[in-house]
Amino acid sequence: MLATIKAVHTAIYAIMVAAIFYILYCGITGTLNVLLAVSISLVGLEGVVFFVNGWKCPLTALAKKYGDPKGYVGDLFCPEWLSRRTFSVFTSLFVLGLLLVGFRLLSMR
């Protein structure tokens, strides 16, 4: 079960990373479409989930329940150095992407 939890976490992580890079891509290229809105919504939803859970991944408690001593769901499928810096790296990229998209929207007027 722990491997399943970690696999689900890794899949969600990959989707969120793809969404953030797509937002950044759209900001750079000026692409404004439905997929951009979906990507922003997904990242926003993830932010709400983290906020509601006290800035912790809700899968942490499940990982602890099923045998991980730290409840650390990213250590099996993601490099430790990336997992430790996830919030700072990807929040920065997300904000940069949003700023670029905002700039593109404002320049269209």
SULJO-V601554 format. One record per backbone hydrogen bond with DSSP energy under -0.5 kcal/mol. CO is the residue of the C=O (numbers start at 1). NH is the residue of the N-H. E is the energy in kcal/mol with one decimal. If there is no record, write none. Layout:
# SULJO-V601554
<<CO:NH:E> <CO:NH:E>>
This chain:
# SULJO-V601554
<<1:5:-2.4> <2:6:-2.5> <3:7:-2.2> <4:8:-2.7> <5:9:-2.5> <6:10:-2.4> <7:11:-2.3> <8:12:-2.6> <9:13:-2.8> <10:14:-2.5> <11:15:-2.2> <12:16:-2.5> <13:17:-2.6> <14:18:-2.5> <15:19:-2.4> <16:20:-2.4> <17:21:-2.6> <18:22:-2.2> <19:23:-2.3> <20:24:-2.3> <21:25:-2.7> <22:26:-2.8> <23:27:-2.2> <24:28:-2.1> <25:29:-2.9> <26:30:-2.1> <26:31:-0.6> <31:33:-0.5> <33:37:-1.6> <34:38:-2.6> <35:39:-2.5> <36:40:-2.6> <37:41:-2.3> <38:42:-2.7> <39:43:-2.2> <40:44:-2.4> <41:45:-2.8> <42:46:-2.4> <43:47:-2.1> <44:48:-2.0> <45:49:-2.5> <46:50:-2.4> <47:51:-2.5> <48:52:-2.8> <49:53:-1.5> <50:55:-3.4> <50:56:-0.6> <51:54:-1.5> <53:56:-0.5> <57:60:-1.9> <58:62:-0.7> <59:63:-2.5> <60:64:-2.3> <61:65:-2.4> <62:66:-1.9> <63:68:-2.7> <64:67:-1.7> <67:69:-0.6> <71:73:-0.9> <72:75:-0.5> <74:78:-1.8> <79:82:-0.6> <79:83:-2.3> <80:84:-2.3> <81:85:-0.7> <82:85:-0.6> <82:86:-0.6> <83:86:-0.7> <85:89:-2.6> <86:90:-2.6> <87:91:-2.0> <88:92:-1.5> <89:93:-2.1> <90:94:-2.2> <91:95:-2.6> <92:96:-2.5> <93:97:-2.6> <94:98:-2.7> <95:99:-2.6> <96:100:-2.4> <97:101:-2.6> <98:102:-3.0> <99:103:-2.5> <100:104:-2.4> <101:105:-2.6> <102:106:-2.6> <103:107:-2.2> <104:108:-0.8> <105:108:-0.7> <106:109:-1.0>>
